[in-house]
Structure formats: C-alpha cells, structure tokens
Amino acid sequence: MGRDPYQYFRVEAREILDGLGRGVLELDKGGTPETVAGLLRLAHTIKGAARVVRQSTIAEHAHAIEGLLSDLREAIPPDAGERTNQLLTHLDAMASAVAALDAPTSTSAQAPVVPPSGETRGRPSAEEIPRAARGEVSEIDALVDAVSETGLQVRTVRRALGGVARARHLAGLLADQLTPGNGASSLRLRSFADDLRSSLATLDRQLAGAVDQAEREIREVRDAAEKLRLAPAETLFVPLARTVRDVAQALGLQATFQSKGGEVRLDAQVLTAVQAALVQLVRNAVAHGIEPPAERARAGKPPAGRVAIEVVRRGNRITFVCRDDGRGVDLEAVRRVAQRRGLLPAATPPLPAGALLQLLFKGGVTTAGAVTELSGRGIGLDVVRDAAVQLGGEVSVTTEAGRGTTFELTVPLSLSSLEALLVEVDGIAAAIPLDAVRRTVRLTQGEVARTADGETVVYDGQVIPLVPLRRSLRGPAAPAPAWNGGGRSAIVLSGATASAAVAVDRLLGTASLILRPLPPFAPADPVIAGAAVDGEGTPQLVLDPIELVASAFRTDRTLPVATEPTRPPPPILVIDDSLTTRMLEQSILESAGYEVELATSAEEALEKARRRRYRLFLVDVEMPGMDGFSFVTTTRADPVLREVPAILVTSRNGPEDRRRGMDAGASGYVVKGDFDQGQLLALIRGLVR
C-alpha cells in the first residue's frame, strides 16, 4: 500500500456501497428490521474503514446514515420515502468521495495510513486479494496465457515420467540377471541394482504425486484468473433500480423494477459498456412509457408501472432486454416528428412500424411534448445506439399500444461463464449450456417413432423431434447412430419456442466453463456458440441449444445422403448513409421477396462486395467520403464487380447528373423526389432476372 494507501479501501468501500444501495431500495419497498440491521452493520463497517484511511467525509456520511436508521430497528413506518431520499443522498456523496480516490497522487503527497491506537492492519484475506488485485484485461490475459503455458510444461514432465518407469523396469531386469552365484562382485552389483530399482520407484511415486498436485493447482489458478475478467450481471441492477425509482419520483409516477438473469457472469468490459445504455433505457421506459396512476387505473392496470431488465445468453451473443408495461410508443407522433425534422419526405409511402421505431435512434427524435431535465431533447437513445455500435452489436425495439415497449440490446459474446453438460459424439467432446437442458434420457428403440420428417419421441405429453448430434455437427450426410441392446442417450433441450431431443454417444458429466468466442475468421456452423478450454488445456466446442433445437425442426434433418443444396440467389446491397432511406428500401425489397443487406457508406459496401457476391447495388449518390458516382466507377473497373448492376438513388434531378451516372456505368437512375415503388421494382426485375 506504499504508493496507493487506498488500494484495499476502494474495493471494500465499493462492495459496501453496493450492499447499502440494495438495502436502501429494499427498505423503500417496505423492508424488515433485519434489513435495517444489515444496513447498520454495513454503515458501521465503512465508517470504521474510512477512519482508518483518514477519509473523514466518508465516515461522517456513514455516521449520518446510522442516525437515520437507528430508530427503525423495531418498526418501519409505512411511508419512508423522505428518509430514503436522505439515505440515497448520503450514499451518492460517499460514492463520489470514493471515486475521487481512484487517481492516487505521488507518494510524497499521500498522508501516511496510521491505524488507530491499539489496532493493527494485518494482511488482507484470501478473498480480498483477488478482488483488490484485478488488473487491466490485457494483464489478466497475459496471466492466463502464462498459466496455460505452465500447464503445458507440467504435462511435458508427466510424459517424462514414462522414462522413469522404463528405467525402473531396466533396473529390475539387470538385478534379475545378477544371480548370487557369481561371486562377491556380483552380489554388490545386484545390491546396487536393487537400490537403483527402489530409488526409481520412490522417485516415480513422488514425481507422479507432485505432477498431479501441480496440475490441480494450475487448473484452479487458470480458472480463477479467467473469472477475474467476469462479473455477475446483477452488478448492473442496483443503479438501474435506483434510476427507475428516482425518475418515477421526479415525475410523480409509481414504478417498480424487476430483474432476471443476474447470475449470468460476463466480461466486465461488456457490462461497463452497456451500463449507460441500460440506464438510459430504464429512464426512457419510465419517462415515456409509464402512465400516471389514474390513467393506469382507467386502463385496468395496477397503479405502479413495471420496468424489467433481463439478461439472456443466446448462443454466442448476449441480449439485454428492457420491458415496460406502459402506454407504448406513439407511432404517429414519431412520424410527425420525423417529417418535421426532414427525415421523412412528405411524399414518402407509409413506413412499417419497425422502420418508424428505428427513427427513435436518430438524434433529435423525441415524442416528449416539452423539454425537461429527464426528456424532450431526443438525445437519450443515441447512447443506446452508440453502445451497440461500440460493441459490434445491434439494438431493436417493438411496441404495442397500451401494453408496453421492449428494447433489446444484443452484443457479441466476449467471455462468459456457464454450467454445462459435457457429451461425446464420435470421439468429439462438446458442451451444452445446462440451463437449456430439461432432461437426460436413455431411449430404447421402441420409444422412438419414425415420421416422414424423421425420428420423434414423446416428452411431457408432447411429440418432439429427435435428431442425432452427429448430424448437427457433421451435416445431414452423417449416418444415424446404430441401436444396441442398451439404447441411446439423449438430451431434451429447450429452444426459443419449442423443445427437441438430441441423441449423443455418451454423457460425460457437468462442468463450469469459461465460454470464449471463436476467432473472427474461423468458419463454424451456427450450432457452435464458441469454445472452452478443458482441464488438459484442450479446446472443446460449446453448442448453442437454441440453434440445436431449430436444426431439429428443419425438414432436411433426415436426409440419408448428402445432396447439392439449391443455392438461394445473392442478396441486394442497399448503400445509403440515411437510416430512413435504408429502412424504406429494405422494406420494399424484402416485401417483394428479395434478400437485402445494408451498408452505410460506399467504403463499407466495397469491403462487403469483395467478400460476398451480390446480385445488385442500390446506391445513394451523396454520401460522406466516396460518393455514389465514384462507387459505380470503381465497381465497373473491377473485373469481378463489373458484372453486378448498379442503380443510383438520389435527390439530384439535373440532366448533367443523370448523364454522369450513366457515364459512370449505372444501370438505372432513380430520383427520390419522383420515387415510385412499382417503377423501382420493375427496374430491378429487369436487371436481376
């Protein structure tokens, strides 16, 4: 602690403040004397710790909290709202004071940490050390790599033990060849050989035991190091619950906060990146969604609105779901605001609900009637959009009038811990997340029925498909497993909307795993969610139960031999920096049966076009960076891309612009002011036949 006297205090204080925050919010809902007792213990602990490191301001706030709580030990009044506000004010002040300790100054500027009279500060406990010593992610990764490398070296020592065993065997053979009848020298040699055999046996036992112990400890250290990067999702819930309470109180509303999925452990960097976005989503849910109690009563709803956050692992992605049971989004209000801001030209055909809702993520779009401290400037959902972009994810929104709104922020998985069921198929070990496993069964041939679509079994009174896992991993040409006298092992899995059974060769037990994403360019079937490293340091597949169930319902699951699949036509690439235009064109094309991909710039489109084949480019002209004319010129000069027709879509209507587009090599020129959906589709059909 020489250079950082607050190293351990910061860790302890944050954990205590988190506990105090949870307890105060519980007290606000009613609480019990036990809640008060727990809060008093936490306040007393942080008060003492603050005094040890001479942080008198924090100690004074903790003392004030004790005073506010002391008369609640026996009974809690029905309305503790004002007292809760005071408690939260003190917690905020303490949190700010702790945050100010994050940047220690030089050693000379630090006041020495002197324990109170008669008290000594011993070494931190075993639990405190890992928490306090959490370093940068790169440092933790380096630690994991070093531990894994050490594990490999230990396994090399284990292989070398075979040489000790062989030497012991040779010593035994030598001793047997030296019979007692060959004189004194032979007796001495035999004695030496016996001693050598005995020493080698002792060495073999000692080394084997030491290697076993080293491997166990290396596995434990590696698991602990990997988990240092992970934090439970429930760490997000206290500030979110606090936000719901504060916003509702400021607006004179009633709202409750619910959470689910807090046990999911994720990369702490992901949680940090999404926290601001989730705070904005719950603020938005209360400020724009939850109705006043009287309005809710007229609609047959309870007076308190509900805002819920759920964290869901979906294959190799994590989804943060924010739901409310409020009035829903006023789509007509969104349309009016978008038209007023010029995002929707007056002559634009009506956008579907999904496209309108996406406009909420454009800066400045808000349905609030007036500007307040909580809403009205149309800025908040930019935070959500930016978090999705930063993490390479996506955000979606659905709404139902009078029933509420749901936002889903989905981001790629970086690291996650999970309990998994280990299985084996054709000698390949794989893991299936345990939370999707409903049951493991041993099936006999008589329990399996064949239909036109494949094998089925009965589970919980319902007929569900049975698919061999080897076909999910190796494709439909993989042979079906043979029946034997003992039957087949199968796992009943719960998917997104249905259940299915998956047949495996063996069940290997359960394990706690750290799920890692596959390398970016590693080709993988959708059923593979990622990989984990087993106790021997060997990567093993982690499967996506939702995709496994979905694959069981596909009609090609029972094909006996491989067939050449019918290739769908390539997609159309829509290139436009305007979200509204992209969504409008995507809606028109998909309604006409075309597959569509999107690009927000010409540069992004070129990068995509060099990785995948497209059947047509639909290109805006005026974009930042490379414009549409240059994009068409570039693709016409490319020996591969020149065969893909391009249509320019622009607000420019001058004859010189049309001529420039045609000279560049465009196959069509559409003016946005004269936009006609039928003419656009007719032009496309003529180009992509």
Buried (B, 14 or more C-beta within 10 A) or exposed (E): BEEBBBBBBBBBBBBBBBBBBBBBBBBBEEBEEEBBBBBBEBBBBBBEBBBBBBBEEBBBBBBBBBEBBEEBEEEBEEEBEEBBBBBBEBBBBBBEBBEEBEEBEEEEEBEEBEEEEEEEEEEBEEEBEBBBBBEEBEEBEEBBEEBBEBBEEBBEEBEEBEEBEEBBEBBBEBBEEBEEEEEEEBBEBBEBBBEBBEEBBEBBEEBBEEBEEBBEEBBEBBBEBBBBBBBBBBBBBBBBBBBBBBBBBEBEBBBBBEBBBBEBBBBBBBBEBBBBBBBBBBBBBBBBBBBBBEBBEEEEBEBBBBBBBBBBBBBBBBBBBBBBBBBBBBBEBBBEBBEEBEBBBEEBEEBBBBBBBBBBBBEEBBBBEEEEEBBBEBEBBBBBBBBBEEBEBBBBBBBEEEBBBBBBBBBBBBBBBBBBBBBBBEEBBBBBBBBBBBEBBEBEEEBBEEEEBBBBBEBEEEEBBBBBBBBBBBEBEBEBBEEEEEBBBBBBBBBEEBBBBBBBBEBBEEBEBBBBBBEEEEEEBBBBBBBBBBEEBEEBBBBBBBBBBBBBBEEEBBBEEEEEEEEEEBBBBBBBBBBBBBBBBBBBBEEBEBEBBBBBBBBBBBEBBEEEEBBBBBBBBEBEEBBBBBBBBBBBEEEEBEEBBBBBBBEBEEEEBBEBBBEBBBBBBBBBEEBEBEEBBEBBEEBBE
